[in-house]
């Protein structure tokens, strides 16, 4: 059984992935009930599920579907703590899109 690709993205790539499942690693900058805002090279609003337990200022990896308004409906969220090198995260995201044929199918 093949699994769905979940390309790593940040805020600048969201508009290329509407209605698709993606993976985002960012810093939690606000929490409001069932929504949060994460900073992943720009602000992204995420709609949390009941299993998401985020902490303000911690890094979080979100797997979710990009909505038409470029928010993300969270399927899974993993707290990565506070010791994350976001420069390395950005390098991985950039490599994912520079060499996209390795990581995901593109419609280009």
N, CA, C and O atoms as a GROMACS GRO file, in nm:
protein
  432
    1UNK      N    1   0.083  -0.117   0.000
    1UNK     CA    2   0.000   0.000   0.000
    1UNK      C    3   0.088   0.125   0.000
    1UNK      O    4   0.173   0.140   0.088
    2UNK      N    5   0.070   0.213  -0.097
    2UNK     CA    6   0.149   0.335  -0.106
    2UNK      C    7   0.092   0.440  -0.012
    2UNK      O    8  -0.029   0.453   0.004
    3UNK      N    9   0.181   0.515   0.050
    3UNK     CA   10   0.135   0.622   0.138
    3UNK      C   11   0.142   0.755   0.063
    3UNK      O   12   0.219   0.770  -0.032
    4UNK      N   13   0.060   0.849   0.106
    4UNK     CA   14   0.056   0.980   0.044
    4UNK      C   15   0.181   1.060   0.080
    4UNK      O   16   0.222   1.061   0.196
    5UNK      N   17   0.240   1.126  -0.017
    5UNK     CA   18   0.355   1.211   0.009
    5UNK      C   19   0.311   1.331   0.091
    5UNK      O   20   0.204   1.387   0.068
    6UNK      N   21   0.393   1.371   0.186
    6UNK     CA   22   0.365   1.491   0.265
    6UNK      C   23   0.488   1.581   0.256
    6UNK      O   24   0.573   1.581   0.344
    7UNK      N   25   0.496   1.658   0.148
    7UNK     CA   26   0.613   1.744   0.131
    7UNK      C   27   0.627   1.845   0.244
    7UNK      O   28   0.528   1.896   0.297
    8UNK      N   29   0.752   1.874   0.280
    8UNK     CA   30   0.779   1.976   0.382
    8UNK      C   31   0.764   2.113   0.318
    8UNK      O   32   0.823   2.141   0.213
    9UNK      N   33   0.685   2.198   0.382
    9UNK     CA   34   0.662   2.333   0.329
    9UNK      C   35   0.674   2.433   0.442
    9UNK      O   36   0.678   2.398   0.560
   10UNK      N   37   0.679   2.560   0.404
   10UNK     CA   38   0.666   2.669   0.499
   10UNK      C   39   0.563   2.765   0.441
   10UNK      O   40   0.497   2.732   0.342
   11UNK      N   41   0.548   2.882   0.500
   11UNK     CA   42   0.442   2.975   0.459
   11UNK      C   43   0.452   3.014   0.311
   11UNK      O   44   0.350   3.031   0.245
   12UNK      N   45   0.573   3.027   0.260
   12UNK     CA   46   0.586   3.074   0.122
   12UNK      C   47   0.543   2.970   0.018
   12UNK      O   48   0.521   3.006  -0.098
   13UNK      N   49   0.530   2.845   0.055
   13UNK     CA   50   0.491   2.740  -0.040
   13UNK      C   51   0.343   2.700  -0.029
   13UNK      O   52   0.295   2.623  -0.111
   14UNK      N   53   0.271   2.752   0.070
   14UNK     CA   54   0.134   2.707   0.094
   14UNK      C   55   0.044   2.718  -0.028
   14UNK      O   56  -0.034   2.627  -0.056
   15UNK      N   57   0.053   2.831  -0.100
   15UNK     CA   58  -0.040   2.850  -0.213
   15UNK      C   59  -0.019   2.749  -0.325
   15UNK      O   60  -0.107   2.734  -0.410
   16UNK      N   61   0.093   2.681  -0.328
   16UNK     CA   62   0.117   2.576  -0.429
   16UNK      C   63   0.060   2.441  -0.386
   16UNK      O   64   0.063   2.346  -0.464
   17UNK      N   65   0.008   2.433  -0.263
   17UNK     CA   66  -0.035   2.303  -0.210
   17UNK      C   67  -0.178   2.306  -0.155
   17UNK      O   68  -0.209   2.227  -0.066
   18UNK      N   69  -0.265   2.393  -0.206
   18UNK     CA   70  -0.402   2.395  -0.157
   18UNK      C   71  -0.469   2.261  -0.184
   18UNK      O   72  -0.449   2.200  -0.289
   19UNK      N   73  -0.549   2.218  -0.087
   19UNK     CA   74  -0.620   2.089  -0.091
   19UNK      C   75  -0.527   1.968  -0.092
   19UNK      O   76  -0.567   1.860  -0.135
   20UNK      N   77  -0.403   1.987  -0.046
   20UNK     CA   78  -0.308   1.878  -0.038
   20UNK      C   79  -0.256   1.864   0.105
   20UNK      O   80  -0.259   1.959   0.183
   21UNK      N   81  -0.209   1.745   0.137
   21UNK     CA   82  -0.152   1.719   0.269
   21UNK      C   83  -0.004   1.755   0.267
   21UNK      O   84   0.071   1.715   0.178
   22UNK      N   85   0.038   1.830   0.368
   22UNK     CA   86   0.176   1.876   0.378
   22UNK      C   87   0.229   1.854   0.520
   22UNK      O   88   0.155   1.816   0.611
   23UNK      N   89   0.357   1.878   0.536
   23UNK     CA   90   0.426   1.868   0.666
   23UNK      C   91   0.496   2.001   0.690
   23UNK      O   92   0.572   2.049   0.606
   24UNK      N   93   0.471   2.061   0.807
   24UNK     CA   94   0.526   2.192   0.839
   24UNK      C   95   0.590   2.186   0.978
   24UNK      O   96   0.530   2.134   1.072
   25UNK      N   97   0.711   2.240   0.989
   25UNK     CA   98   0.773   2.253   1.120
   25UNK      C   99   0.790   2.402   1.148
   25UNK      O  100   0.858   2.473   1.074
   26UNK      N  101   0.728   2.448   1.256
   26UNK     CA  102   0.734   2.589   1.290
   26UNK      C  103   0.726   2.610   1.440
   26UNK      O  104   0.713   2.516   1.517
   27UNK      N  105   0.732   2.737   1.479
   27UNK     CA  106   0.727   2.775   1.620
   27UNK      C  107   0.586   2.823   1.653
   27UNK      O  108   0.530   2.905   1.581
   28UNK      N  109   0.530   2.774   1.762
   28UNK     CA  110   0.397   2.814   1.806
   28UNK      C  111   0.407   2.956   1.862
   28UNK      O  112   0.477   2.980   1.960
   29UNK      N  113   0.336   3.050   1.798
   29UNK     CA  114   0.341   3.189   1.844
   29UNK      C  115   0.212   3.235   1.910
   29UNK      O  116   0.211   3.335   1.982
   30UNK      N  117   0.101   3.162   1.887
   30UNK     CA  118  -0.022   3.193   1.959
   30UNK      C  119  -0.113   3.072   1.961
   30UNK      O  120  -0.113   2.990   1.869
   31UNK      N  121  -0.191   3.062   2.069
   31UNK     CA  122  -0.289   2.956   2.087
   31UNK      C  123  -0.422   3.021   2.124
   31UNK      O  124  -0.427   3.103   2.216
   32UNK      N  125  -0.529   2.985   2.053
   32UNK     CA  126  -0.661   3.039   2.081
   32UNK      C  127  -0.764   2.927   2.062
   32UNK      O  128  -0.813   2.906   1.951
   33UNK      N  129  -0.795   2.856   2.169
   33UNK     CA  130  -0.894   2.749   2.161
   33UNK      C  131  -0.850   2.638   2.067
   33UNK      O  132  -0.750   2.572   2.091
   34UNK      N  133  -0.925   2.619   1.959
   34UNK     CA  134  -0.894   2.512   1.864
   34UNK      C  135  -0.813   2.561   1.745
   34UNK      O  136  -0.803   2.492   1.644
   35UNK      N  137  -0.755   2.681   1.756
   35UNK     CA  138  -0.668   2.732   1.651
   35UNK      C  139  -0.536   2.778   1.711
   35UNK      O  140  -0.527   2.808   1.830
   36UNK      N  141  -0.436   2.783   1.627
   36UNK     CA  142  -0.304   2.832   1.668
   36UNK      C  143  -0.241   2.900   1.548
   36UNK      O  144  -0.282   2.880   1.434
   37UNK      N  145  -0.142   2.981   1.576
   37UNK     CA  146  -0.061   3.040   1.471
   37UNK      C  147   0.081   2.992   1.491
   37UNK      O  148   0.136   3.000   1.601
   38UNK      N  149   0.141   2.942   1.384
   38UNK     CA  150   0.280   2.900   1.390
   38UNK      C  151   0.361   2.986   1.293
   38UNK      O  152   0.310   3.032   1.191
   39UNK      N  153   0.487   3.006   1.328
   39UNK     CA  154   0.579   3.079   1.241
   39UNK      C  155   0.666   2.977   1.170
   39UNK      O  156   0.749   2.910   1.232
   40UNK      N  157   0.646   2.965   1.040
   40UNK     CA  158   0.728   2.877   0.956
   40UNK      C  159   0.769   2.960   0.835
   40UNK      O  160   0.714   2.946   0.726
   41UNK      N  161   0.868   3.049   0.856
   41UNK     CA  162   0.910   3.144   0.754
   41UNK      C  163   0.793   3.231   0.710
   41UNK      O  164   0.780   3.266   0.593
   42UNK      N  165   0.708   3.264   0.807
   42UNK     CA  166   0.584   3.340   0.787
   42UNK      C  167   0.476   3.279   0.873
   42UNK      O  168   0.488   3.164   0.916
   43UNK      N  169   0.370   3.353   0.898
   43UNK     CA  170   0.262   3.304   0.984
   43UNK      C  171   0.168   3.209   0.911
   43UNK      O  172   0.132   3.231   0.796
   44UNK      N  173   0.131   3.102   0.981
   44UNK     CA  174   0.034   3.005   0.929
   44UNK      C  175  -0.068   2.979   1.038
   44UNK      O  176  -0.031   2.945   1.151
   45UNK      N  177  -0.195   2.994   1.005
   45UNK     CA  178  -0.303   2.960   1.098
   45UNK      C  179  -0.334   2.812   1.082
   45UNK      O  180  -0.352   2.762   0.972
   46UNK      N  181  -0.342   2.743   1.196
   46UNK     CA  182  -0.372   2.600   1.194
   46UNK      C  183  -0.496   2.572   1.277
   46UNK      O  184  -0.516   2.632   1.383
   47UNK      N  185  -0.580   2.481   1.227
   47UNK     CA  186  -0.701   2.438   1.296
   47UNK      C  187  -0.669   2.304   1.361
   47UNK      O  188  -0.650   2.204   1.292
   48UNK      N  189  -0.664   2.303   1.493
   48UNK     CA  190  -0.617   2.188   1.569
   48UNK      C  191  -0.723   2.079   1.580
   48UNK      O  192  -0.843   2.106   1.575
   49UNK      N  193  -0.676   1.957   1.597
   49UNK     CA  194  -0.766   1.847   1.630
   49UNK      C  195  -0.758   1.823   1.781
   49UNK      O  196  -0.678   1.886   1.849
   50UNK      N  197  -0.841   1.735   1.832
   50UNK     CA  198  -0.846   1.713   1.977
   50UNK      C  199  -0.719   1.653   2.035
   50UNK      O  200  -0.693   1.665   2.154
   51UNK      N  201  -0.640   1.588   1.950
   51UNK     CA  202  -0.518   1.524   1.998
   51UNK      C  203  -0.398   1.618   2.003
   51UNK      O  204  -0.293   1.582   2.055
   52UNK      N  205  -0.413   1.738   1.949
   52UNK     CA  206  -0.302   1.833   1.945
   52UNK      C  207  -0.284   1.902   2.080
   52UNK      O  208  -0.377   1.964   2.132
   53UNK      N  209  -0.166   1.890   2.135
   53UNK     CA  210  -0.133   1.953   2.264
   53UNK      C  211  -0.008   2.038   2.243
   53UNK      O  212   0.104   1.990   2.264
   54UNK      N  213  -0.027   2.162   2.201
   54UNK     CA  214   0.085   2.249   2.169
   54UNK      C  215   0.121   2.338   2.288
   54UNK      O  216   0.037   2.368   2.373
   55UNK      N  217   0.247   2.378   2.291
   55UNK     CA  218   0.293   2.472   2.393
   55UNK      C  219   0.349   2.595   2.325
   55UNK      O  220   0.424   2.586   2.228
   56UNK      N  221   0.312   2.711   2.376
   56UNK     CA  222   0.359   2.838   2.324
   56UNK      C  223   0.511   2.842   2.321
   56UNK      O  224   0.576   2.802   2.418
   57UNK      N  225   0.567   2.890   2.212
   57UNK     CA  226   0.711   2.906   2.188
   57UNK      C  227   0.786   2.777   2.162
   57UNK      O  228   0.908   2.780   2.142
   58UNK      N  229   0.717   2.663   2.162
   58UNK     CA  230   0.782   2.538   2.125
   58UNK      C  231   0.771   2.517   1.975
   58UNK      O  232   0.684   2.574   1.909
   59UNK      N  233   0.860   2.435   1.922
   59UNK     CA  234   0.850   2.394   1.782
   59UNK      C  235   0.746   2.284   1.772
   59UNK      O  236   0.730   2.202   1.864
   60UNK      N  237   0.675   2.281   1.661
   60UNK     CA  238   0.574   2.178   1.638
   60UNK      C  239   0.582   2.134   1.492
   60UNK      O  240   0.600   2.216   1.402
   61UNK      N  241   0.570   2.005   1.471
   61UNK     CA  242   0.556   1.954   1.335
   61UNK      C  243   0.410   1.920   1.314
   61UNK      O  244   0.350   1.843   1.389
   62UNK      N  245   0.353   1.978   1.210
   62UNK     CA  246   0.213   1.960   1.176
   62UNK      C  247   0.203   1.884   1.045
   62UNK      O  248   0.271   1.918   0.948
   63UNK      N  249   0.117   1.783   1.042
   63UNK     CA  250   0.079   1.718   0.917
   63UNK      C  251  -0.068   1.753   0.899
   63UNK      O  252  -0.150   1.723   0.985
   64UNK      N  253  -0.100   1.817   0.787
   64UNK     CA  254  -0.237   1.859   0.768
   64UNK      C  255  -0.265   1.898   0.624
   64UNK      O  256  -0.177   1.896   0.538
   65UNK      N  257  -0.390   1.934   0.600
   65UNK     CA  258  -0.436   1.969   0.466
   65UNK      C  259  -0.447   2.120   0.453
   65UNK      O  260  -0.509   2.186   0.537
   66UNK      N  261  -0.387   2.175   0.348
   66UNK     CA  262  -0.391   2.318   0.321
   66UNK      C  263  -0.530   2.354   0.267
   66UNK      O  264  -0.576   2.297   0.169
   67UNK      N  265  -0.594   2.449   0.333
   67UNK     CA  266  -0.728   2.494   0.295
   67UNK      C  267  -0.719   2.606   0.192
   67UNK      O  268  -0.611   2.660   0.166
   68UNK      N  269  -0.833   2.642   0.132
   68UNK     CA  270  -0.838   2.747   0.031
   68UNK      C  271  -0.786   2.880   0.084
   68UNK      O  272  -0.724   2.957   0.010
   69UNK      N  273  -0.810   2.909   0.213
   69UNK     CA  274  -0.764   3.035   0.273
   69UNK      C  275  -0.619   3.028   0.322
   69UNK      O  276  -0.571   3.118   0.391
   70UNK      N  277  -0.550   2.919   0.287
   70UNK     CA  278  -0.410   2.892   0.322
   70UNK      C  279  -0.389   2.863   0.470
   70UNK      O  280  -0.275   2.864   0.517
   71UNK      N  281  -0.496   2.837   0.543
   71UNK     CA  282  -0.481   2.782   0.677
   71UNK      C  283  -0.461   2.631   0.660
   71UNK      O  284  -0.474   2.578   0.550
   72UNK      N  285  -0.430   2.564   0.769
   72UNK     CA  286  -0.403   2.420   0.762
   72UNK      C  287  -0.490   2.347   0.863
   72UNK      O  288  -0.490   2.380   0.981
   73UNK      N  289  -0.564   2.248   0.815
   73UNK     CA  290  -0.643   2.161   0.903
   73UNK      C  291  -0.551   2.048   0.951
   73UNK      O  292  -0.505   1.967   0.870
   74UNK      N  293  -0.524   2.045   1.080
   74UNK     CA  294  -0.426   1.954   1.137
   74UNK      C  295  -0.481   1.812   1.149
   74UNK      O  296  -0.589   1.789   1.204
   75UNK      N  297  -0.405   1.717   1.095
   75UNK     CA  298  -0.434   1.574   1.115
   75UNK      C  299  -0.351   1.520   1.231
   75UNK      O  300  -0.399   1.439   1.311
   76UNK      N  301  -0.226   1.567   1.240
   76UNK     CA  302  -0.134   1.521   1.344
   76UNK      C  303  -0.041   1.636   1.380
   76UNK      O  304   0.004   1.710   1.293
   77UNK      N  305  -0.013   1.652   1.509
   77UNK     CA  306   0.081   1.755   1.555
   77UNK      C  307   0.174   1.693   1.658
   77UNK      O  308   0.130   1.625   1.750
   78UNK      N  309   0.304   1.716   1.640
   78UNK     CA  310   0.405   1.663   1.731
   78UNK      C  311   0.488   1.777   1.787
   78UNK      O  312   0.547   1.854   1.712
   79UNK      N  313   0.492   1.788   1.919
   79UNK     CA  314   0.571   1.891   1.986
   79UNK      C  315   0.719   1.851   1.977
   79UNK      O  316   0.757   1.741   2.017
   80UNK      N  317   0.801   1.941   1.925
   80UNK     CA  318   0.945   1.916   1.911
   80UNK      C  319   1.027   1.990   2.015
   80UNK      O  320   1.150   1.992   2.007
   81UNK      N  321   0.961   2.051   2.115
   81UNK     CA  322   1.033   2.120   2.221
   81UNK      C  323   1.086   2.254   2.177
   81UNK      O  324   1.039   2.312   2.079
   82UNK      N  325   1.185   2.304   2.249
   82UNK     CA  326   1.235   2.439   2.223
   82UNK      C  327   1.377   2.442   2.167
   82UNK      O  328   1.430   2.550   2.141
   83UNK      N  329   1.438   2.327   2.148
   83UNK     CA  330   1.577   2.323   2.102
   83UNK      C  331   1.583   2.280   1.954
   83UNK      O  332   1.628   2.170   1.922
   84UNK      N  333   1.536   2.369   1.866
   84UNK     CA  334   1.532   2.339   1.723
   84UNK      C  335   1.613   2.443   1.647
   84UNK      O  336   1.605   2.562   1.676
   85UNK      N  337   1.691   2.398   1.552
   85UNK     CA  338   1.767   2.486   1.465
   85UNK      C  339   1.680   2.517   1.343
   85UNK      O  340   1.675   2.438   1.249
   86UNK      N  341   1.612   2.631   1.345
   86UNK     CA  342   1.521   2.665   1.237
   86UNK      C  343   1.594   2.695   1.106
   86UNK      O  344   1.533   2.688   1.000
   87UNK      N  345   1.722   2.730   1.112
   87UNK     CA  346   1.800   2.745   0.988
   87UNK      C  347   1.813   2.610   0.918
   87UNK      O  348   1.804   2.603   0.795
   88UNK      N  349   1.834   2.505   0.995
   88UNK     CA  350   1.840   2.371   0.936
   88UNK      C  351   1.705   2.330   0.880
   88UNK      O  352   1.698   2.268   0.774
   89UNK      N  353   1.598   2.364   0.950
   89UNK     CA  354   1.463   2.334   0.902
   89UNK      C  355   1.440   2.400   0.767
   89UNK      O  356   1.390   2.337   0.674
   90UNK      N  357   1.477   2.527   0.755
   90UNK     CA  358   1.459   2.600   0.629
   90UNK      C  359   1.543   2.539   0.518
   90UNK      O  360   1.499   2.534   0.403
   91UNK      N  361   1.662   2.492   0.550
   91UNK     CA  362   1.748   2.428   0.449
   91UNK      C  363   1.683   2.300   0.396
   91UNK      O  364   1.690   2.271   0.277
   92UNK      N  365   1.619   2.225   0.485
   92UNK     CA  366   1.551   2.102   0.442
   92UNK      C  367   1.431   2.135   0.354
   92UNK      O  368   1.409   2.070   0.252
   93UNK      N  369   1.353   2.237   0.393
   93UNK     CA  370   1.238   2.278   0.312
   93UNK      C  371   1.287   2.322   0.174
   93UNK      O  372   1.229   2.281   0.072
   94UNK      N  373   1.391   2.404   0.168
   94UNK     CA  374   1.443   2.450   0.040
   94UNK      C  375   1.491   2.334  -0.047
   94UNK      O  376   1.465   2.331  -0.167
   95UNK      N  377   1.561   2.238   0.014
   95UNK     CA  378   1.608   2.121  -0.062
   95UNK      C  379   1.491   2.038  -0.112
   95UNK      O  380   1.496   1.982  -0.222
   96UNK      N  381   1.385   2.030  -0.032
   96UNK     CA  382   1.266   1.954  -0.073
   96UNK      C  383   1.210   2.008  -0.203
   96UNK      O  384   1.166   1.931  -0.288
   97UNK      N  385   1.210   2.138  -0.219
   97UNK     CA  386   1.151   2.198  -0.339
   97UNK      C  387   1.251   2.216  -0.452
   97UNK      O  388   1.212   2.222  -0.568
   98UNK      N  389   1.377   2.225  -0.420
   98UNK     CA  390   1.480   2.231  -0.524
   98UNK      C  391   1.492   2.096  -0.593
   98UNK      O  392   1.514   2.089  -0.714
   99UNK      N  393   1.478   1.988  -0.518
   99UNK     CA  394   1.490   1.852  -0.571
   99UNK      C  395   1.358   1.778  -0.554
   99UNK      O  396   1.355   1.665  -0.506
  100UNK      N  397   1.248   1.844  -0.593
  100UNK     CA  398   1.115   1.791  -0.566
  100UNK      C  399   1.089   1.654  -0.626
  100UNK      O  400   1.008   1.578  -0.572
  101UNK      N  401   1.156   1.619  -0.735
  101UNK     CA  402   1.134   1.487  -0.794
  101UNK      C  403   1.171   1.374  -0.698
  101UNK      O  404   1.122   1.262  -0.713
  102UNK      N  405   1.254   1.402  -0.601
  102UNK     CA  406   1.290   1.302  -0.500
  102UNK      C  407   1.182   1.291  -0.393
  102UNK      O  408   1.156   1.182  -0.342
  103UNK      N  409   1.117   1.405  -0.360
  103UNK     CA  410   1.030   1.410  -0.243
  103UNK      C  411   0.881   1.402  -0.272
  103UNK      O  412   0.806   1.353  -0.188
  104UNK      N  413   0.836   1.448  -0.387
  104UNK     CA  414   0.693   1.448  -0.415
  104UNK      C  415   0.670   1.465  -0.565
  104UNK      O  416   0.758   1.511  -0.638
  105UNK      N  417   0.550   1.426  -0.609
  105UNK     CA  418   0.510   1.444  -0.748
  105UNK      C  419   0.464   1.587  -0.768
  105UNK      O  420   0.380   1.637  -0.694
  106UNK      N  421   0.517   1.651  -0.869
  106UNK     CA  422   0.482   1.791  -0.897
  106UNK      C  423   0.399   1.796  -1.024
  106UNK      O  424   0.415   1.713  -1.114
  107UNK      N  425   0.310   1.893  -1.033
  107UNK     CA  426   0.230   1.911  -1.153
  107UNK      C  427   0.297   2.005  -1.252
  107UNK      O  428   0.234   2.047  -1.349
  108UNK      N  429   0.425   2.039  -1.229
  108UNK     CA  430   0.497   2.130  -1.319
  108UNK      C  431   0.526   2.064  -1.451
  108UNK      O  432   0.586   2.125  -1.539
   0.00000   0.00000   0.00000
